[in-house]
Amino acid sequence: MEGFLNLRLPDWQRRLLTRAIALIPAVATVLWIGERATAHLLVLSQVVLSLQLPFAVIPLVYFCGRRGWMRDLQSPAWLQLTGWTCAAVIVALNGSLLWRLASGI
């Protein structure tokens, strides 16, 4: 991100900034709602991460399987099949999660 944002920071400032961005919402939630919120916050964060996972896995499997882009480093067919199978399982589980959430099960 440093090159993309054209942001030049010393290592210690970058670490401080990224940790603050990650920790401030969590600490604020715990202070505002209390310690009982930590378990719900952890579950919610894992649900959000699981819903975002296909947006990383599917392009990764797709791009790594393209001979035009990867040339000699293209992943073998068995690995592509494994990757697409894992991506399908992730999408199916997320679909199940969303279906259960929408239907109130």
N, C-alpha and C positions, 0 to 999 in steps of 0.2 A: 504493500500500500504506500510505502514511502515514496517510491518513484512515481506512482500513479497520482498521488496528491501533491507531488513536488514539495514535500515536507521534510526538512532536514532537522533532526533532533539528535542530541547526544543519546547514547544507549540508555542511560539512567532515566532521562526525561521521557523517552518513549515507553519504557517499562512502567514508569509511574503513571503515565497517561492511560495506557491500555488496562492496567490493573484497576485504576480508578473507574474507568468506564464500565468494567465488569463488576466491580464490587459495590459501587454506590447504589445502584437500584436494589441489590439484595439487602444491603444494610438498611436502607431506607424502609424497605418492606418489613423487615424484622422489627425495626424501631416503631413503625407505625401500627402494625397489626399485632406484633408480639412473637414470641418464640413458637407458638403453635402454628404459625404460618410457614415455618421453614420446610416442613415435610410437604405441604401443598405446593410451595414454591419450587421445590426440587422436582416433584412430579410434573408440574406444569412446564418447567424448563425442558425436561426430557421429552415430553409430548411435542413441544414446539420443535425441538431438534429432530425428532423422528419424522415430523411432517416436512422438514426442510431437506432431509437426507436424499430423497429421489432427485432433487434439483442439482445435487452434486454427483450422485452415482451414475445417473443415466448419461449425461454428457461425457463423463470420464470413460465409461465403457465404450460409448460411441466413438469418441475421438481416438482412443487407443486402438480401436479396430480398423481405423482408416489407413490403408496403405499409402495413399497420397500425402497424408500429413505425417505419418509416423515412419515411413520408408522401412528401413531394416528393423526398426524397433517395434513394428506392429505386433500386437499380442497374438499368440497362436489361437487357432479356432477353439480348442478346448477351453482356453481361458476366457475367450469372449462368451462362449456358451455359459460358463460358470458365472461370469459377470452379469449377463442378461438374466440368468435364473435368479441370482441374488437381487437384482433390481426389481424383477417381477414379484418376488416374495415381499420385498419392502413395500412396494406399491399396493399389493394385496392386503398386507397387514394395516397399512395406513387407511386404505379404503374401508376395511372392517372397523377400524377405530372410529372413523368419521360416520359410518353407517350406524354404529351402536350409539354414538353421541347424538346423532340426529333423531334416532328412533326412541331414545330414552331407555335403552336396555341397561 
